[in-house]
Amino acid sequence: MAYPRTVSIADAIKSYYALPRTHRVHWDKAKKDEVVRAVRDRAISFHEARERYLLSRAEFEQWEADYLADGGDQTRVGQEA
């Protein structure tokens, strides 16, 4: 993956995910799913997600439950093939 020298490897990896920069966004299902996916893939830590998006543990767990109920990681595998 090519990226400018001014971008850290961690930031380059995070840019793969469509993560909002702050908590000040309209939280539609797609944005919630991207945050959950990034945490599950370990692109960002749970702590970082909670801090960046001002999430409670219960709120994140609900997002994750919704993500998994809709097929979550299984849906992604089908899209990547």
C-alpha positions as CSV (number, residue, x, y, z in Angstrom):
1,M,0.0,0.0,0.0
2,A,1.5,3.3,-1.0
3,Y,1.0,6.3,1.2
4,P,2.8,9.6,1.9
5,R,5.8,9.5,4.2
6,T,4.0,12.0,6.5
7,V,1.3,9.3,7.2
8,S,2.1,6.7,9.9
9,I,1.5,3.0,9.1
10,A,-1.2,2.9,11.8
11,D,-3.0,5.8,10.2
12,A,-2.7,4.2,6.7
13,I,-4.3,1.0,8.0
14,K,-7.0,3.0,9.8
15,S,-7.8,4.8,6.5
16,Y,-8.9,1.5,5.0
17,Y,-11.9,1.7,7.3
18,A,-14.5,4.5,6.7
19,L,-14.2,5.8,10.2
20,P,-15.6,9.1,11.2
21,R,-13.0,11.5,12.6
22,T,-15.1,12.5,15.6
23,H,-18.3,11.6,17.5
24,R,-20.1,14.6,15.8
25,V,-21.7,12.7,13.0
26,H,-25.1,11.2,12.2
27,W,-24.7,7.6,13.4
28,D,-26.3,5.5,10.7
29,K,-26.0,1.7,10.7
30,A,-23.1,1.8,8.2
31,K,-20.9,4.1,10.4
32,K,-21.7,2.0,13.5
33,D,-20.8,-1.2,11.6
34,E,-17.5,0.3,10.4
35,V,-16.5,1.2,14.0
36,V,-17.4,-2.3,15.2
37,R,-15.5,-3.8,12.2
38,A,-12.4,-1.7,12.9
39,V,-12.4,-2.8,16.6
40,R,-13.0,-6.5,15.8
41,D,-10.2,-6.3,13.2
42,R,-7.9,-4.6,15.7
43,A,-7.4,-1.6,13.5
44,I,-8.3,0.5,16.5
45,S,-8.6,-0.5,20.1
46,F,-11.9,-0.7,22.0
47,H,-10.5,2.0,24.3
48,E,-9.7,4.3,21.3
49,A,-13.1,3.8,19.8
50,R,-14.8,4.6,23.2
51,E,-12.6,7.7,23.6
52,R,-12.9,9.0,20.0
53,Y,-16.7,8.4,19.7
54,L,-17.7,9.0,23.3
55,L,-19.2,5.5,23.5
56,S,-20.3,3.7,26.6
57,R,-19.5,0.0,26.8
58,A,-23.2,-0.9,26.6
59,E,-23.6,1.3,23.5
60,F,-20.7,-0.4,21.7
61,E,-21.9,-3.8,22.7
62,Q,-25.3,-3.0,21.2
63,W,-23.7,-1.9,18.0
64,E,-21.7,-5.1,17.9
65,A,-24.8,-7.2,18.6
66,D,-26.6,-5.5,15.8
67,Y,-23.6,-6.0,13.5
68,L,-23.5,-9.7,14.2
69,A,-27.2,-10.1,14.0
70,D,-27.1,-8.8,10.4
71,G,-24.4,-11.2,9.4
72,G,-21.4,-9.1,10.5
73,D,-18.2,-10.7,9.5
74,Q,-19.9,-13.3,7.3
75,T,-21.4,-10.5,5.1
76,R,-17.9,-9.1,4.6
77,V,-16.4,-12.4,3.5
78,G,-19.1,-12.6,0.8
79,Q,-18.3,-9.1,-0.4
80,E,-14.6,-9.6,-0.6
81,A,-14.8,-12.7,-2.7
